[in-house]
């Protein structure tokens, strides 16, 4: 074998080795980042299933010590958390539906070429991303509209996101060919017919992505409920959890309700409540993961 052939073969193998080393480095970095997300979740789960003594003595790390489900029993026996869970799910569903309707109605016209005053409307909507009136004017507005202590104070104010609208508009503009619009108009289709028969069926990835954005955002939010809601029956799950953490901060033991027979330390109850509030949204994510990745890449990178 000639020297030239040997050198060429060597360069090929060195290139392969470099790729493999870089892949290993990337995989290692991704593994570390994944562990930073997964390990805290496993730790909280282990604490929620451990005995009070083991948690107080700090013997729990990534595996339950003194396995029991007393904290979960207290949560279900009380009923306050389960009621708040169902109520939060109802608010989240309504919020997501209304938010998606408003976002579609804003993004679709702005994605059509030739729309008059298109730049002006885009500017008005994008202006809300950077400037707001502030908390006190928003509270006074909710009071004047008689939305305090109602479910609508958690649904209407945040139901439109200019950021989500921009993502959807970019998806429509970069993914739906202009020839489809032209062919539909030649056949006599109206804008509503084009939207429901052509645009939305071809936009499943971005619809799933933004629905997940709206649902997760509403599920995890509690600041607005803290300002607008005083009735305990209307408090979402995250606010209830926040109040539990604050109330338990100075106590040696806490019972969720007076009728709960099982008492646990604040750390165990807090961990169980966190898992109780987190698991529902985690169960939904795998079904939307495929659309989530595809919609984010197409809607945010193109256009």
ABEGO torsion letter per residue (X at the ends): XBAAAAAAAAAAAAAAAAAAAAAAAAAAAAAAAAAAAAAAAAAAAAAAABBAAAAAAGABBABBBGBBAAAAAAAAAAGAAAAAAAAAAAAAAAAAAAAAAAAAAAAAAAABBGBBGAAAAAAAAAAAAABBAEAAAAAAAAAAAGABGBAAAAAAAAABBAAAAAAAAAAAAAABBAAAAAAAAAAGBBAAAAAAAAAAAAAAAAAAAAAAAAAAAAAABAAAAAAABABAAABBAAAAAAAAAAAAAABABBBABAABABBBBAAAAAAAAAAAAAAAAAAAAAAAAAAAAAAAAAAAABX
